[in-house]
Amino acid sequence: MKNPLMGALAALGVVLGVGMPSGAHAAVPFDCRTLDFGIYWYGLGNTSQKAVPGVYNPYFNAAKPTVIYVHGWQKDGVVNGKRETFNYAENDSTYGVNVNMADAWINAGWNIGIFYWNQFADEPEVKNAETKIWTGTGPQAMRWRQCDGTYTTTGSPTVSAAQLFYNAITANMANFSGPHLRLVGHSLGSQMAHRTSIMLSDNVVAGRINSRLQPTRVALMDPFWSKDGKTYLGGRWTGEVAREQINTLKTRGVIFERYKSSNINDLFIGDSNLPLTAMIGQTELIPQWIPNTNQSARHVAAYNMYFRSFAYSAPVECFDLSTGGYSCTGTAASAKTTDVRTQEMMNSAYTWYQSAGMSTEVPSDNMFWRQAR
């Protein structure tokens, strides 16, 4: 008899692996013979340059608002020589369009970058990639994958991936004076985003780093937390710790937004983290141009839809009127939605479900229906 757990694990591997069905993920080639991680700042046309402390980077200006994206689990990505970029078609060659999503941000005066930890995140099991977010001394330590598929710890750091993200931000943005710092995490990358945010905030509060390095806003894109307690968290679930960190950050003024685009957490090995929805709300994206049977592509759609939405006006919010009928005069969530409105939504008693624009990948026709949490 077929084991249902193995079936769920296989499904999760497809959904969370490199984020796409086999062969559908293209990205900028990199030299996977050596270990490479860190922030890459992007310029127009999907060009990029790695951030190196003390080295001039034409794609970064310390006075500009800044957004940094961090990816999730990257199963088998290294052996295929692929990394995510801001080109939608490269991230999803089946359903994505050839749009360089960073261009709208750059033209609006933003720095935009990606923190790559893909050689650490390329693990056959999601739990081992997740462990590396929290500790550098887990069962697999900080081993990294090479081009030939083998793993090595040669040159490996001894700290966690989130600590590496923190180090990259503080080393390369020590003189940051911009008005806004936003972290965007996808899937497991959402754990990277909220853990690094609390590290930044704690060190700002302690007076150790530039106060501008406390994130202004954190976007969790189809986030994934595994079930069950973890020894490296004292028996707590990762989703439980997420709520603790996010609650602390909320009290310090950090704005959170959460988006769902697939059913990855409906698999019984994932944690839907419903108490977090009660804390910060949720916007459900419904990308019907992708078949419901392809949950992996719907999972990837979350961050592509988010980054692309910056090029368009914030979507319309509709809601029922107490006097009968409904109104479509409000503003719903997107990358373009203002900080003030996003914070208002976070602290409200509502969640949002996409009600129009589901059949196209263009954000301009999106509308969302407001409902009580």
Residue, then its C-alpha position, 0 to 999 in steps of 0.5 A: m500500500k502506498n505510504p501517504l507520507m511519502g506521497a506528501l513528501a514527494a509533492l512538497g519536494v516538487v512544490l518547494g524544491v527549486g520552486m518549479p517543475s524540472g527544467a522550468h527554472a532558468a537564471v543567471p549562471f554562476d560558478c558553482r565550483t566555489l562557494d558563493f553567497g551574499i547580496y547581489w544588487y541589480g540594475l536595469g535589464n536584469t544585470s547585477q553585481k555582488a556587494v563587496p564591502g569597500v568596493y564601489n557598486p553602480y547598482f547601490n546608493a546608500a541614500k535610496p530606499t532599498v528592497i532585498y529579496v531572499h529565496g527559499w529551498q533550492k533543491d537541485g538548483v546548483v547542479n542545474g547551474k541556476r539561480e533566481t533573478f528578477n526576470y519573471a520568465e527565467n523564474d518560470s519559463t512556463y507561465g512567466v512573461n519576459v519582464n525584468m521586474a526590478d526595472a520599475w523599482i530602479n526607475a522609481g529610485w530604489n536599490i533592489g537586490i537578492f541575497y543568495w544562499n542557494q548552495f546552502a539551501d540546495e538540500p534533498e530534504v527541506k528540513n535540512a535547509e530550514t535548520k541552516i536558517w537557525t543554526g550553523t551546527g545542525p546535522q548537516a552543519m553548513r555544508w554546500r553543494q557543488c556543480d557535480g552534486t556532491y556536498t562539502t564543508t570546505g570553506s563553510p561558515t560556522v554561523s547560520a544562513a540568517q546570520l550570513f544575511y545579517n552580516a551581508i546587510t550590516a557590512n554592505m549597508a553600514n552607512f545606509s541613510g535611505p528612507h525605507l528598508r524592505l525585506v521580501g522572503h519567499s517560502l523558506g526565505s520568509q523564515m530568513a526574512h523574519r529572523t534576520s529582521i529581529m537580529l537587525s532590530d535587536n542590534v539597532v535597539a542595543g545601539r550597535i548598528n545604524s538605526r536605519l537598518q531596522p527594516t521598515r517593512v517585511a513581506l512574507m511570500d507564500p511562506f513555509w514553516s515545517k511542523d513539529g518542535k525543533t531541538y535547535l529551538g528548544g522544542r518550539w516550532t519554527g512557526e511559533v518562533a516566527r510569531e514571537q519575533i513578528n510580535t516583537l517587531k510589530t511593537r517596534g513599528v515594523i510593518f508585515e504583509r503576508y501573501k498566499s498563492s498555493n496550497i503548500n501548507d495544506l500538506f500535513i507536513g507544513d504548518s499553516n501558522l493560522p495564529l500568525t494570520a490572526m496577528i498580521g492578516q493575509t492576502e490570498l492571491i489566486p493565479q488561475w492562469i496557472p492550473n490548480t494541479n500545478q501548485s509548484a508554479r502557483h507557489v513561485a507566482a507569489y514573489n513574481m506577482y509581488f515584485r511585478s505589482f510595483a509597476y502598477s497602482a495599488p489594487v482595489e479593495c471591495f467590501d460589504l457595506s453594513t447598510g447593504g450592497y458593497s463598496c469598491t473604493g478601498t486599497a488592497a495589498s501589493a508592493k506598491t501599496t503605501d506603508v501607511r495603508t499596509q500597516e493599517m491592513m496588518n492591524s485590522a480585523y480583516t483578510w483579503y481574497q483575490s476577486a478579479g484578475m485571476s485569469t491574467e498574470v498582469p496585476s493591473d486588473n487585480m481586485f481583492w475582497r475584504q473579509a473578517r479574519 
